[in-house]
Amino acid sequence: MQLCECGGRNSERKRKRNMMMLCLVFLVIFIAFFIKFLTADGDFTLLSKGKVKREEIEDKVVWVTGASRGIGEILAKQLASLGAKLIISARNEAELQHVKQQLTGKYAPRDVMVLPLDLTSGEKSLRVAVEKAESFFGAAGVDYMIHNAAYERPKSTALDVTEETLKATLNVNVVGPISVTRMLVPYMLKRGRGHLVVMSSAAGKTPAPGQAVYSASKFAVNGYFHTLRSELCHKGIKVTVVCPGPVETTNTRTGSTERRVSSERCAELTIVAATHGIKEAWISYQPVLAVMYLVQYMPSVGYWLMEKIGGKRVEAAAEKGNTYSVNLLFDKKEG
Ligand SMILES: NC(=O)c1ccc[n+]([C@@H]2O[C@H](COP(=O)([O-])OP(=O)(O)OC[C@H]3O[C@@H](n4cnc5c(N)ncnc54)[C@H](OP(=O)(O)O)[C@@H]3O)[C@@H](O)[C@H]2O)c1
């Protein structure tokens, strides 16, 4: 009888010990996961992919818009070094020529095609650009279209946006890329393959106080390109929508305290996303990344947070302060 009681106590102790071990393992995993999340510069699916797949880019024809500066210029540099056959576009031809001379790679700088393009120039002129792009490189056709060019005005409230800003933003960010896509994709469909990479924004996933029209333009491209994929993915058309938060470019290096992902890292992660066929990728440090997760998976909490931040972010932008600071949640103003 005593032996039986003793055995029972031992197995109870063993069970408790096992439970404690299990809790400890879960705690360690949770802490590791939390630290990874705090220090992440992209969403978990994207970061889990690791490196760029060079074989998906080498010898492919890649057309990049907005390649004269900023993220587009860095994208062009990285794509050239991966052995892509590049077509680079923007309005300013002299700047494009300057970028071309900086490129190095299997086909760069000699065979890089400079294709000046104004996304607001209308259907006829965009059709000519698409036909030219298709005819370069022995009429190989465009394998990757990277819609990177965009227009953004300084931050203002949703009501202060002028008619001119509204139209200019929507024309460059939405109408132009959609028109080019409508003209280019039929060629891709004939070949049975083609990949559209769209540089959207975190502002296309969450409210972006002070950037209402820019945010509207990015929500619009997200809607168009995700829908296009749903219609054409069975015919060989791939779409990767990239949503970066704040990125450091030559335009943004102003000594602000905002923490931004470098253009180099943003371009690298964009190419990782495209070469791994990811449908949507988020690139950002905290707290923007956390807000994106909240708005996606717990929208009531996410929208509540954005309501707390809203007016203060517009004020912070006017004072050239940190528009991505957690302190915007509290009454304290950021310097
Ligand atoms: N920087 C960020 O923090 C950030 C964050 C999230 C998302 N993004 C997105 O990433 C992309 C690149 O941003 P960025 O900061 O590198 O931009 P950027 O430095 O302002 O460069 C914009 C590019 O677009 C071109 N462009 C402007 N208007 C055009 C038009 N009408 N037709 C054709 N090209 C035109 C510009 O060249 P021309 O003036 O010579 O035409 C330039 O090459 C954009 O889609 C942006 O929305 C940026």
The ligand as an SDF file (V2000), in Angstrom:
LIG
                    3D

 48 52  0  0  0  0  0  0  0  0999 V2000
   11.2380   56.2480  -49.7300 N   0  0  0  0  0  0  0  0  0  0  0  0
   10.3720   55.7030  -48.8920 C   0  0  0  0  0  0  0  0  0  0  0  0
   10.4380   55.9060  -47.6600 O   0  0  0  0  0  0  0  0  0  0  0  0
    9.2830   54.7960  -49.4130 C   0  0  0  0  0  0  0  0  0  0  0  0
    8.4730   54.1130  -48.4870 C   0  0  0  0  0  0  0  0  0  0  0  0
    7.4890   53.2610  -48.9570 C   0  0  0  0  0  0  0  0  0  0  0  0
    7.2930   53.1050  -50.3060 C   0  0  0  0  0  0  0  0  0  0  0  0
    8.0720   53.7710  -51.1960 N   0  0  0  0  0  0  0  0  0  0  0  0
    7.8210   53.5860  -52.6130 C   0  0  0  0  0  0  0  0  0  0  0  0
    9.0140   53.1720  -53.2550 O   0  0  0  0  0  0  0  0  0  0  0  0
    9.0630   53.7090  -54.5690 C   0  0  0  0  0  0  0  0  0  0  0  0
   10.3330   54.5040  -54.7620 C   0  0  0  0  0  0  0  0  0  0  0  0
   10.3780   55.5280  -53.7850 O   0  0  0  0  0  0  0  0  0  0  0  0
   11.6000   56.5510  -53.6870 P   0  0  0  0  0  0  0  0  0  0  0  0
   11.5140   57.1760  -52.3510 O   0  0  0  0  0  0  0  0  0  0  0  0
   12.8330   55.8960  -54.1180 O   0  0  0  0  0  0  0  0  0  0  0  0
   11.1240   57.6240  -54.7780 O   0  0  0  0  0  0  0  0  0  0  0  0
   11.8970   58.9250  -55.3340 P   0  0  0  0  0  0  0  0  0  0  0  0
   13.2780   58.9880  -54.8090 O   0  0  0  0  0  0  0  0  0  0  0  0
   10.9960   60.0940  -55.1490 O   0  0  0  0  0  0  0  0  0  0  0  0
   11.9960   58.6100  -56.9010 O   0  0  0  0  0  0  0  0  0  0  0  0
   10.8350   58.5620  -57.6630 C   0  0  0  0  0  0  0  0  0  0  0  0
   11.2080   58.0370  -59.0370 C   0  0  0  0  0  0  0  0  0  0  0  0
   10.0220   58.0480  -59.8310 O   0  0  0  0  0  0  0  0  0  0  0  0
   10.2670   58.7850  -61.0300 C   0  0  0  0  0  0  0  0  0  0  0  0
    9.0540   59.4670  -61.4410 N   0  0  0  0  0  0  0  0  0  0  0  0
    8.3970   60.4570  -60.7790 C   0  0  0  0  0  0  0  0  0  0  0  0
    7.3590   60.8940  -61.5060 N   0  0  0  0  0  0  0  0  0  0  0  0
    7.3550   60.1590  -62.6580 C   0  0  0  0  0  0  0  0  0  0  0  0
    6.5410   60.1540  -63.8100 C   0  0  0  0  0  0  0  0  0  0  0  0
    5.5170   61.0050  -63.9790 N   0  0  0  0  0  0  0  0  0  0  0  0
    6.8060   59.2520  -64.7910 N   0  0  0  0  0  0  0  0  0  0  0  0
    7.8420   58.3960  -64.6640 C   0  0  0  0  0  0  0  0  0  0  0  0
    8.6640   58.3660  -63.6040 N   0  0  0  0  0  0  0  0  0  0  0  0
    8.4210   59.2370  -62.6090 C   0  0  0  0  0  0  0  0  0  0  0  0
   11.3920   59.7560  -60.6620 C   0  0  0  0  0  0  0  0  0  0  0  0
   12.1720   60.1660  -61.7840 O   0  0  0  0  0  0  0  0  0  0  0  0
   11.8330   61.4900  -62.6770 P   0  0  0  0  0  0  0  0  0  0  0  0
   11.5260   62.5760  -61.7050 O   0  0  0  0  0  0  0  0  0  0  0  0
   13.0550   61.7050  -63.4940 O   0  0  0  0  0  0  0  0  0  0  0  0
   10.6730   61.1190  -63.5090 O   0  0  0  0  0  0  0  0  0  0  0  0
   12.2470   58.8980  -59.7430 C   0  0  0  0  0  0  0  0  0  0  0  0
   13.1060   58.0810  -60.4890 O   0  0  0  0  0  0  0  0  0  0  0  0
    7.7890   54.5280  -54.7330 C   0  0  0  0  0  0  0  0  0  0  0  0
    6.7970   53.7450  -55.3230 O   0  0  0  0  0  0  0  0  0  0  0  0
    7.3990   54.8610  -53.3120 C   0  0  0  0  0  0  0  0  0  0  0  0
    6.0230   55.1100  -53.1830 O   0  0  0  0  0  0  0  0  0  0  0  0
    9.0630   54.6290  -50.7720 C   0  0  0  0  0  0  0  0  0  0  0  0
  1  2  1  0
  2  3  2  0
  2  4  1  0
  4  5  1  0
  4 48  2  0
  5  6  2  0
  6  7  1  0
  7  8  2  0
  8  9  1  0
  8 48  1  0
  9 10  1  0
  9 46  1  0
 10 11  1  0
 11 12  1  0
 11 44  1  0
 12 13  1  0
 13 14  1  0
 14 15  2  0
 14 16  1  0
 14 17  1  0
 17 18  1  0
 18 19  2  0
 18 20  1  0
 18 21  1  0
 21 22  1  0
 22 23  1  0
 23 24  1  0
 23 42  1  0
 24 25  1  0
 25 26  1  0
 25 36  1  0
 26 27  1  0
 26 35  1  0
 27 28  2  0
 28 29  1  0
 29 30  1  0
 29 35  2  0
 30 31  1  0
 30 32  2  0
 32 33  1  0
 33 34  2  0
 34 35  1  0
 36 37  1  0
 36 42  1  0
 37 38  1  0
 38 39  2  0
 38 40  1  0
 38 41  1  0
 42 43  1  0
 44 45  1  0
 44 46  1  0
 46 47  1  0
M  CHG  2   8   1  16  -1
M  END
$$$$
